[in-house]
Amino acid sequence: MQFHSINGQKEIKEQLVQMVQHNRLSHALLFLGKEGSGALQLALAFAQYIVCKPQPPEVDLFATTSSKSEKQETNQQETRNDACGTCPACKKANELIHPDIHFSYPVITKKPGEKPISTDFIKAWRQFIIENPYGNVYDWLQFIGAENKQGNITAHECNDIIRKLNLKSFESEYKILIMWMPEFLGKEGNKLLKLIEEPPANTLFILVAENEDLILPTILSRTQLVKIPLLNNIEVEAALEMSAGVKIEKAQQIAAVAEGNYREALQLLQHADDDWEVMLRDWLNAIIRTGPVAQVKWIDDTAKLGREKQKQFLKYFIHLLEQAIRIRVIAPTNEQQETDKQEARNEFDFALRLNKLCNLGQQEAIINELDKASYYIERNANAKMLFHALSIRLYHIINNKSLILVN
């Protein structure tokens, strides 16, 4: 993977290149970025950039001296800012088969007494990265058939890492370990402390994480932090237009809901034909007007959608509430309202109706409840029980009877 193939993150790419150019490369880096930011892709591209061995340009015997020097300067510039993508090392790194780039990631135990390591799942890992480059750890665990099993980076895995990194490099000057989701590394990770603190010559650790609070402090203190920000809306829009061929109007709507999370944007794109607005209107009507019978029917239908669609629906509701709050607080001018209506008339009108339905405090309370519901869905909560409880809470919040429940 090359830097230019990754969405956005221009400043981070320049920072990583300068680390190498100015010989400021730490032996242990922590790429910290939220889901959908492209942190893993940046780690893969960085590893490829380090092992890249560009081939010398072909010499044109009939070219003038000035044209030769210009060509060499151009080639050097391209090599300096990104991996060449054509040398044998780049081809191997791009296919995740370079012998000096090792991977570690959460895995599962398929049989009792088994001691799995990342290498046992390497074929699935390569396929996963190709098919789902912005996937999260849940996507990965489902990809390898984890179902409800918990992924882990085990003590056995740590021993295997120590063994591999103490071997001589095969082709590259560097040996590189990319550890994805070190949050799944328990106390057994202390086995790696000495290796991280005093690694063999030209050994590089790249940890790719989403939540630094879940990483062992002893490991965290031994790494150089590289913060990966979320993409901005323009970068998400451009990626959707260029990569997925999405029309600009739809790309703008998806980017607004995704809020910089490109994985979320791709998920929204898959469900672009789902009418979340009708579903939300039916739910609110059932809560406020039509009563328990309509609520039970709505909850039964929603429980059948599956976890990803349920999360997307809650995300859509949160987006509309945030838009309603912006309209309330910023008080857009008539000209701005016309622009918004032209881009997403239905969403704008729905947001205005939400402002009539509940005040600012109620909207914030509802967002808080939706966030918690999304968190529990992620952890396999019973959908019927969750949406039933959520419906009751929203009823009381909207009727302004028990805001204390959420404070």
Secondary structure, 3 states (H helix, E strand, C coil): CCHHHCCCCHHHHHHHHHHHHCCCCCCEEEEEECCCCCHHHHHHHHHHHHHCCCCCCCCCCCCCHHHHHHHHHHHHHHHHHCCCCCCHHHHHHHCCCCCCEEEECCECCCCCCCCCCHHHHHHHHHHHHHHCCCCCHHHHHHHCCCCCCCCEECHHHHHHHHHHHCCCCCCCCCEEEEEECHHHECHHHHHHHHHHHCCCCCEEEEEEECCHHHCCHHHHCCCEEEEECCCCHHHHHHHHHHHHCCCHHHHHHHHHHHCCCHHHHHHHHHCCCCCHHHHHHHHHHHHHHHCHHHHHHHHHHHHCCCHHHHHHHHHHHHHHHHHHHHHHHHCCCHHHHHHHHHHHHHHHHHHHHHHHHCCHHHHHHHHHHHHHHHHHHHCCCCHHHHHHHHHHHHHHHHCCCCHHHCC
